Amino acid sequence: MNTLEQLRTGQLLGTKQLKLACGLSEFPTEIFELAETLEVLDLSGNALSTLPADLPRLKRLRILFCSGNRFSELPTVLGRCEALEMVGFKSNQIHHVPAQAIPPQLRWFILTDNQIATLPAVLGQCQRLQKLALAGNRLSALPASMAACTRLELLRISANQFSELPDWLLKLPRLSWLAFGGNPINLEAERQALSESPLPSVAWQQLQLEQKLGEGASGVIYRAQLRGQQAVALKVFKGEVTSDGLPSSEMAAAIQAGSHPHLIPVQARLVEHPEQAMGLLMQLVASDFQSLAGPPSLQSCTRDVYADDLRIDLAQLLRLAAGIASAAQHLQGQGLLHGDLYAHNILHDRQAAALLGDFGAASFFDSKNPALAQALQAIEVRAFGCLLEELLERCEPTDSHQTALGQLRSLLQDCLNDEPAQRPSFTQIVQQLLLLSFETS
């Protein structure tokens, strides 16, 4: 975090990144003194409602965050910022997105938690668009022109007003991570999962909170002691619209997921929280389980960030991949799309046992509609293909495994096929991975 004093006294000259959160109601003109170097500008958490007309003077500006401000309209000046590729205006009061406001080089667009009912057709001209976050708005449709956004990989349209998914969306060649929970298309299924849950209830007073284990967009996870019983993991939901969607949608999906060896078991629902927050009690995962990777960075956009020294042998890769594919196959059978099948949502141990977690982007779908089920599975299969590709990059097979490695690479290409209908099913993927495991053992 930087300060206005640092900016005004010239201490930040030459910087590439600037972050100011100090109750600003006007854009500080001193920022223009950084025009020759500034690439990342974060003005989130202020009281801004406009941007200056000469913002394009920041000719190197690639990334702009203005979340948590008071914008009611996306500023049209953004469309004249030629280098701008990442724009974030989460949690404002935006109800209008002018066509002129869309930067020509747009790659990552965040408009989560606003009041947007329509989007301009010019979005379809954003040939570089990879990541689009629109959860928590009032959208009931997307521009048909977006069928031309063939590089789009991640889309969040949860908590809107969609009663159906557009046909063209399901045919995009690179779409891999899709979240559409909390819409009319699946709200009834979510409510049913919550109301008919077979899980027991545990009162807040029966729990003793211990250390915090982690925190995500939708909630905080604690180690907790259940009175007279074993320690558990407790996830307390924040009750806010996240980049993925609604906490109630996540809770419904976690319940609907049921039991599987490669999912973290859900044991009970939390009740009587002092602030009426929702929560789930889950099995406490052994401490030797670690996240397989970190989430995508500003640079990687849609791909996870792995530790530089991570290496995995072929037997471990096959075991891990088969486990995750099996979990995805199970979720499909439960009428669920995970929506965030990423390495950063996978816990693994030294023996490559794997657990798929985080249902924040999960979406219910009508499993009685075979065409829809197959199309959504194909999207998730591509996400699995991306995971498989990343694991293969970190695999060190022996010379005796070259045949199996070739078959694995062939499977990878099938999963990444630009024609979604040509991708294998998770049933086929699991069978092939298990056969390869047997042949290489």
Secondary structure as a PSIPRED ss2 file (coil, helix, strand):
# PSIPRED VFORMAT (PSIPRED V4.0)

   1 M C   1.000  0.000  0.000
   2 N C   1.000  0.000  0.000
   3 T C   1.000  0.000  0.000
   4 L H   0.000  1.000  0.000
   5 E H   0.000  1.000  0.000
   6 Q H   0.000  1.000  0.000
   7 L H   0.000  1.000  0.000
   8 R H   0.000  1.000  0.000
   9 T C   1.000  0.000  0.000
  10 G C   1.000  0.000  0.000
  11 Q C   1.000  0.000  0.000
  12 L C   1.000  0.000  0.000
  13 L C   1.000  0.000  0.000
  14 G C   1.000  0.000  0.000
  15 T C   1.000  0.000  0.000
  16 K C   1.000  0.000  0.000
  17 Q E   0.000  0.000  1.000
  18 L E   0.000  0.000  1.000
  19 K E   0.000  0.000  1.000
  20 L C   1.000  0.000  0.000
  21 A C   1.000  0.000  0.000
  22 C C   1.000  0.000  0.000
  23 G C   1.000  0.000  0.000
  24 L C   1.000  0.000  0.000
  25 S C   1.000  0.000  0.000
  26 E C   1.000  0.000  0.000
  27 F C   1.000  0.000  0.000
  28 P C   1.000  0.000  0.000
  29 T H   0.000  1.000  0.000
  30 E H   0.000  1.000  0.000
  31 I H   0.000  1.000  0.000
  32 F H   0.000  1.000  0.000
  33 E H   0.000  1.000  0.000
  34 L H   0.000  1.000  0.000
  35 A C   1.000  0.000  0.000
  36 E C   1.000  0.000  0.000
  37 T C   1.000  0.000  0.000
  38 L C   1.000  0.000  0.000
  39 E C   1.000  0.000  0.000
  40 V E   0.000  0.000  1.000
  41 L E   0.000  0.000  1.000
  42 D E   0.000  0.000  1.000
  43 L C   1.000  0.000  0.000
  44 S C   1.000  0.000  0.000
  45 G C   1.000  0.000  0.000
  46 N C   1.000  0.000  0.000
  47 A C   1.000  0.000  0.000
  48 L C   1.000  0.000  0.000
  49 S C   1.000  0.000  0.000
  50 T C   1.000  0.000  0.000
  51 L C   1.000  0.000  0.000
  52 P C   1.000  0.000  0.000
  53 A C   1.000  0.000  0.000
  54 D C   1.000  0.000  0.000
  55 L H   0.000  1.000  0.000
  56 P H   0.000  1.000  0.000
  57 R H   0.000  1.000  0.000
  58 L C   1.000  0.000  0.000
  59 K C   1.000  0.000  0.000
  60 R C   1.000  0.000  0.000
  61 L C   1.000  0.000  0.000
  62 R C   1.000  0.000  0.000
  63 I E   0.000  0.000  1.000
  64 L E   0.000  0.000  1.000
  65 F E   0.000  0.000  1.000
  66 C C   1.000  0.000  0.000
  67 S C   1.000  0.000  0.000
  68 G C   1.000  0.000  0.000
  69 N C   1.000  0.000  0.000
  70 R C   1.000  0.000  0.000
  71 F C   1.000  0.000  0.000
  72 S C   1.000  0.000  0.000
  73 E E   0.000  0.000  1.000
  74 L C   1.000  0.000  0.000
  75 P C   1.000  0.000  0.000
  76 T H   0.000  1.000  0.000
  77 V H   0.000  1.000  0.000
  78 L H   0.000  1.000  0.000
  79 G H   0.000  1.000  0.000
  80 R H   0.000  1.000  0.000
  81 C C   1.000  0.000  0.000
  82 E C   1.000  0.000  0.000
  83 A C   1.000  0.000  0.000
  84 L C   1.000  0.000  0.000
  85 E C   1.000  0.000  0.000
  86 M E   0.000  0.000  1.000
  87 V E   0.000  0.000  1.000
  88 G E   0.000  0.000  1.000
  89 F C   1.000  0.000  0.000
  90 K C   1.000  0.000  0.000
  91 S C   1.000  0.000  0.000
  92 N C   1.000  0.000  0.000
  93 Q C   1.000  0.000  0.000
  94 I C   1.000  0.000  0.000
  95 H C   1.000  0.000  0.000
  96 H E   0.000  0.000  1.000
  97 V C   1.000  0.000  0.000
  98 P C   1.000  0.000  0.000
  99 A H   0.000  1.000  0.000
 100 Q H   0.000  1.000  0.000
 101 A H   0.000  1.000  0.000
 102 I C   1.000  0.000  0.000
 103 P C   1.000  0.000  0.000
 104 P C   1.000  0.000  0.000
 105 Q C   1.000  0.000  0.000
 106 L C   1.000  0.000  0.000
 107 R C   1.000  0.000  0.000
 108 W E   0.000  0.000  1.000
 109 F E   0.000  0.000  1.000
 110 I E   0.000  0.000  1.000
 111 L C   1.000  0.000  0.000
 112 T C   1.000  0.000  0.000
 113 D C   1.000  0.000  0.000
 114 N C   1.000  0.000  0.000
 115 Q C   1.000  0.000  0.000
 116 I C   1.000  0.000  0.000
 117 A C   1.000  0.000  0.000
 118 T C   1.000  0.000  0.000
 119 L C   1.000  0.000  0.000
 120 P C   1.000  0.000  0.000
 121 A H   0.000  1.000  0.000
 122 V H   0.000  1.000  0.000
 123 L H   0.000  1.000  0.000
 124 G H   0.000  1.000  0.000
 125 Q H   0.000  1.000  0.000
 126 C C   1.000  0.000  0.000
 127 Q C   1.000  0.000  0.000
 128 R C   1.000  0.000  0.000
 129 L C   1.000  0.000  0.000
 130 Q C   1.000  0.000  0.000
 131 K E   0.000  0.000  1.000
 132 L E   0.000  0.000  1.000
 133 A E   0.000  0.000  1.000
 134 L C   1.000  0.000  0.000
 135 A C   1.000  0.000  0.000
 136 G C   1.000  0.000  0.000
 137 N C   1.000  0.000  0.000
 138 R C   1.000  0.000  0.000
 139 L C   1.000  0.000  0.000
 140 S C   1.000  0.000  0.000
 141 A C   1.000  0.000  0.000
 142 L C   1.000  0.000  0.000
 143 P C   1.000  0.000  0.000
 144 A H   0.000  1.000  0.000
 145 S H   0.000  1.000  0.000
 146 M H   0.000  1.000  0.000
 147 A H   0.000  1.000  0.000
 148 A H   0.000  1.000  0.000
 149 C C   1.000  0.000  0.000
 150 T C   1.000  0.000  0.000
 151 R C   1.000  0.000  0.000
 152 L C   1.000  0.000  0.000
 153 E C   1.000  0.000  0.000
 154 L E   0.000  0.000  1.000
 155 L E   0.000  0.000  1.000
 156 R E   0.000  0.000  1.000
 157 I C   1.000  0.000  0.000
 158 S C   1.000  0.000  0.000
 159 A C   1.000  0.000  0.000
 160 N C   1.000  0.000  0.000
 161 Q C   1.000  0.000  0.000
 162 F C   1.000  0.000  0.000
 163 S C   1.000  0.000  0.000
 164 E C   1.000  0.000  0.000
 165 L C   1.000  0.000  0.000
 166 P C   1.000  0.000  0.000
 167 D H   0.000  1.000  0.000
 168 W H   0.000  1.000  0.000
 169 L H   0.000  1.000  0.000
 170 L H   0.000  1.000  0.000
 171 K H   0.000  1.000  0.000
 172 L C   1.000  0.000  0.000
 173 P C   1.000  0.000  0.000
 174 R C   1.000  0.000  0.000
 175 L C   1.000  0.000  0.000
 176 S C   1.000  0.000  0.000
 177 W E   0.000  0.000  1.000
 178 L E   0.000  0.000  1.000
 179 A E   0.000  0.000  1.000
 180 F C   1.000  0.000  0.000
 181 G C   1.000  0.000  0.000
 182 G C   1.000  0.000  0.000
 183 N C   1.000  0.000  0.000
 184 P C   1.000  0.000  0.000
 185 I C   1.000  0.000  0.000
 186 N C   1.000  0.000  0.000
 187 L H   0.000  1.000  0.000
 188 E H   0.000  1.000  0.000
 189 A H   0.000  1.000  0.000
 190 E H   0.000  1.000  0.000
 191 R H   0.000  1.000  0.000
 192 Q H   0.000  1.000  0.000
 193 A H   0.000  1.000  0.000
 194 L H   0.000  1.000  0.000
 195 S H   0.000  1.000  0.000
 196 E C   1.000  0.000  0.000
 197 S C   1.000  0.000  0.000
 198 P C   1.000  0.000  0.000
 199 L C   1.000  0.000  0.000
 200 P C   1.000  0.000  0.000
 201 S E   0.000  0.000  1.000
 202 V E   0.000  0.000  1.000
 203 A E   0.000  0.000  1.000
 204 W H   0.000  1.000  0.000
 205 Q H   0.000  1.000  0.000
 206 Q H   0.000  1.000  0.000
 207 L E   0.000  0.000  1.000
 208 Q E   0.000  0.000  1.000
 209 L E   0.000  0.000  1.000
 210 E E   0.000  0.000  1.000
 211 Q E   0.000  0.000  1.000
 212 K E   0.000  0.000  1.000
 213 L E   0.000  0.000  1.000
 214 G E   0.000  0.000  1.000
 215 E E   0.000  0.000  1.000
 216 G C   1.000  0.000  0.000
 217 A C   1.000  0.000  0.000
 218 S C   1.000  0.000  0.000
 219 G E   0.000  0.000  1.000
 220 V E   0.000  0.000  1.000
 221 I E   0.000  0.000  1.000
 222 Y E   0.000  0.000  1.000
 223 R E   0.000  0.000  1.000
 224 A E   0.000  0.000  1.000
 225 Q E   0.000  0.000  1.000
 226 L E   0.000  0.000  1.000
 227 R C   1.000  0.000  0.000
 228 G C   1.000  0.000  0.000
 229 Q C   1.000  0.000  0.000
 230 Q C   1.000  0.000  0.000
 231 A E   0.000  0.000  1.000
 232 V E   0.000  0.000  1.000
 233 A E   0.000  0.000  1.000
 234 L E   0.000  0.000  1.000
 235 K E   0.000  0.000  1.000
 236 V E   0.000  0.000  1.000
 237 F E   0.000  0.000  1.000
 238 K C   1.000  0.000  0.000
 239 G C   1.000  0.000  0.000
 240 E C   1.000  0.000  0.000
 241 V C   1.000  0.000  0.000
 242 T C   1.000  0.000  0.000
 243 S C   1.000  0.000  0.000
 244 D C   1.000  0.000  0.000
 245 G C   1.000  0.000  0.000
 246 L C   1.000  0.000  0.000
 247 P H   0.000  1.000  0.000
 248 S H   0.000  1.000  0.000
 249 S H   0.000  1.000  0.000
 250 E H   0.000  1.000  0.000
 251 M H   0.000  1.000  0.000
 252 A H   0.000  1.000  0.000
 253 A H   0.000  1.000  0.000
 254 A H   0.000  1.000  0.000
 255 I H   0.000  1.000  0.000
 256 Q H   0.000  1.000  0.000
 257 A H   0.000  1.000  0.000
 258 G C   1.000  0.000  0.000
 259 S C   1.000  0.000  0.000
 260 H C   1.000  0.000  0.000
 261 P C   1.000  0.000  0.000
 262 H C   1.000  0.000  0.000
 263 L E   0.000  0.000  1.000
 264 I C   1.000  0.000  0.000
 265 P C   1.000  0.000  0.000
 266 V E   0.000  0.000  1.000
 267 Q E   0.000  0.000  1.000
 268 A E   0.000  0.000  1.000
 269 R E   0.000  0.000  1.000
 270 L E   0.000  0.000  1.000
 271 V E   0.000  0.000  1.000
 272 E C   1.000  0.000  0.000
 273 H C   1.000  0.000  0.000
 274 P C   1.000  0.000  0.000
 275 E C   1.000  0.000  0.000
 276 Q C   1.000  0.000  0.000
 277 A C   1.000  0.000  0.000
 278 M C   1.000  0.000  0.000
 279 G E   0.000  0.000  1.000
 280 L E   0.000  0.000  1.000
 281 L E   0.000  0.000  1.000
 282 M E   0.000  0.000  1.000
 283 Q E   0.000  0.000  1.000
 284 L C   1.000  0.000  0.000
 285 V C   1.000  0.000  0.000
 286 A C   1.000  0.000  0.000
 287 S C   1.000  0.000  0.000
 288 D C   1.000  0.000  0.000
 289 F C   1.000  0.000  0.000
 290 Q E   0.000  0.000  1.000
 291 S E   0.000  0.000  1.000
 292 L C   1.000  0.000  0.000
 293 A C   1.000  0.000  0.000
 294 G E   0.000  0.000  1.000
 295 P C   1.000  0.000  0.000
 296 P C   1.000  0.000  0.000
 297 S C   1.000  0.000  0.000
 298 L C   1.000  0.000  0.000
 299 Q C   1.000  0.000  0.000
 300 S C   1.000  0.000  0.000
 301 C C   1.000  0.000  0.000
 302 T C   1.000  0.000  0.000
 303 R C   1.000  0.000  0.000
 304 D C   1.000  0.000  0.000
 305 V E   0.000  0.000  1.000
 306 Y C   1.000  0.000  0.000
 307 A C   1.000  0.000  0.000
 308 D C   1.000  0.000  0.000
 309 D C   1.000  0.000  0.000
 310 L C   1.000  0.000  0.000
 311 R C   1.000  0.000  0.000
 312 I E   0.000  0.000  1.000
 313 D C   1.000  0.000  0.000
 314 L H   0.000  1.000  0.000
 315 A H   0.000  1.000  0.000
 316 Q H   0.000  1.000  0.000
 317 L H   0.000  1.000  0.000
 318 L H   0.000  1.000  0.000
 319 R H   0.000  1.000  0.000
 320 L H   0.000  1.000  0.000
 321 A H   0.000  1.000  0.000
 322 A H   0.000  1.000  0.000
 323 G H   0.000  1.000  0.000
 324 I H   0.000  1.000  0.000
 325 A H   0.000  1.000  0.000
 326 S H   0.000  1.000  0.000
 327 A H   0.000  1.000  0.000
 328 A H   0.000  1.000  0.000
 329 Q H   0.000  1.000  0.000
 330 H H   0.000  1.000  0.000
 331 L H   0.000  1.000  0.000
 332 Q H   0.000  1.000  0.000
 333 G H   0.000  1.000  0.000
 334 Q C   1.000  0.000  0.000
 335 G C   1.000  0.000  0.000
 336 L E   0.000  0.000  1.000
 337 L E   0.000  0.000  1.000
 338 H C   1.000  0.000  0.000
 339 G C   1.000  0.000  0.000
 340 D C   1.000  0.000  0.000
 341 L C   1.000  0.000  0.000
 342 Y C   1.000  0.000  0.000
 343 A H   0.000  1.000  0.000
 344 H H   0.000  1.000  0.000
 345 N H   0.000  1.000  0.000
 346 I E   0.000  0.000  1.000
 347 L E   0.000  0.000  1.000
 348 H E   0.000  0.000  1.000
 349 D C   1.000  0.000  0.000
 350 R C   1.000  0.000  0.000
 351 Q C   1.000  0.000  0.000
 352 A C   1.000  0.000  0.000
 353 A C   1.000  0.000  0.000
 354 A E   0.000  0.000  1.000
 355 L E   0.000  0.000  1.000
 356 L E   0.000  0.000  1.000
 357 G C   1.000  0.000  0.000
 358 D C   1.000  0.000  0.000
 359 F C   1.000  0.000  0.000
 360 G C   1.000  0.000  0.000
 361 A C   1.000  0.000  0.000
 362 A C   1.000  0.000  0.000
 363 S E   0.000  0.000  1.000
 364 F E   0.000  0.000  1.000
 365 F C   1.000  0.000  0.000
 366 D C   1.000  0.000  0.000
 367 S C   1.000  0.000  0.000
 368 K C   1.000  0.000  0.000
 369 N C   1.000  0.000  0.000
 370 P H   0.000  1.000  0.000
 371 A H   0.000  1.000  0.000
 372 L H   0.000  1.000  0.000
 373 A H   0.000  1.000  0.000
 374 Q H   0.000  1.000  0.000
 375 A H   0.000  1.000  0.000
 376 L H   0.000  1.000  0.000
 377 Q H   0.000  1.000  0.000
 378 A H   0.000  1.000  0.000
 379 I H   0.000  1.000  0.000
 380 E H   0.000  1.000  0.000
 381 V H   0.000  1.000  0.000
 382 R H   0.000  1.000  0.000
 383 A H   0.000  1.000  0.000
 384 F H   0.000  1.000  0.000
 385 G H   0.000  1.000  0.000
 386 C H   0.000  1.000  0.000
 387 L H   0.000  1.000  0.000
 388 L H   0.000  1.000  0.000
 389 E H   0.000  1.000  0.000
 390 E H   0.000  1.000  0.000
 391 L H   0.000  1.000  0.000
 392 L H   0.000  1.000  0.000
 393 E H   0.000  1.000  0.000
 394 R C   1.000  0.000  0.000
 395 C E   0.000  0.000  1.000
 396 E C   1.000  0.000  0.000
 397 P C   1.000  0.000  0.000
 398 T C   1.000  0.000  0.000
 399 D H   0.000  1.000  0.000
 400 S H   0.000  1.000  0.000
 401 H H   0.000  1.000  0.000
 402 Q H   0.000  1.000  0.000
 403 T H   0.000  1.000  0.000
 404 A H   0.000  1.000  0.000
 405 L H   0.000  1.000  0.000
 406 G H   0.000  1.000  0.000
 407 Q H   0.000  1.000  0.000
 408 L H   0.000  1.000  0.000
 409 R H   0.000  1.000  0.000
 410 S H   0.000  1.000  0.000
 411 L H   0.000  1.000  0.000
 412 L H   0.000  1.000  0.000
 413 Q H   0.000  1.000  0.000
 414 D H   0.000  1.000  0.000
 415 C H   0.000  1.000  0.000
 416 L C   1.000  0.000  0.000
 417 N C   1.000  0.000  0.000
 418 D C   1.000  0.000  0.000
 419 E C   1.000  0.000  0.000
 420 P H   0.000  1.000  0.000
 421 A H   0.000  1.000  0.000
 422 Q H   0.000  1.000  0.000
 423 R C   1.000  0.000  0.000
 424 P C   1.000  0.000  0.000
 425 S C   1.000  0.000  0.000
 426 F H   0.000  1.000  0.000
 427 T H   0.000  1.000  0.000
 428 Q H   0.000  1.000  0.000
 429 I H   0.000  1.000  0.000
 430 V H   0.000  1.000  0.000
 431 Q H   0.000  1.000  0.000
 432 Q H   0.000  1.000  0.000
 433 L H   0.000  1.000  0.000
 434 L H   0.000  1.000  0.000
 435 L H   0.000  1.000  0.000
 436 L H   0.000  1.000  0.000
 437 S H   0.000  1.000  0.000
 438 F H   0.000  1.000  0.000
 439 E H   0.000  1.000  0.000
 440 T H   0.000  1.000  0.000
 441 S C   1.000  0.000  0.000
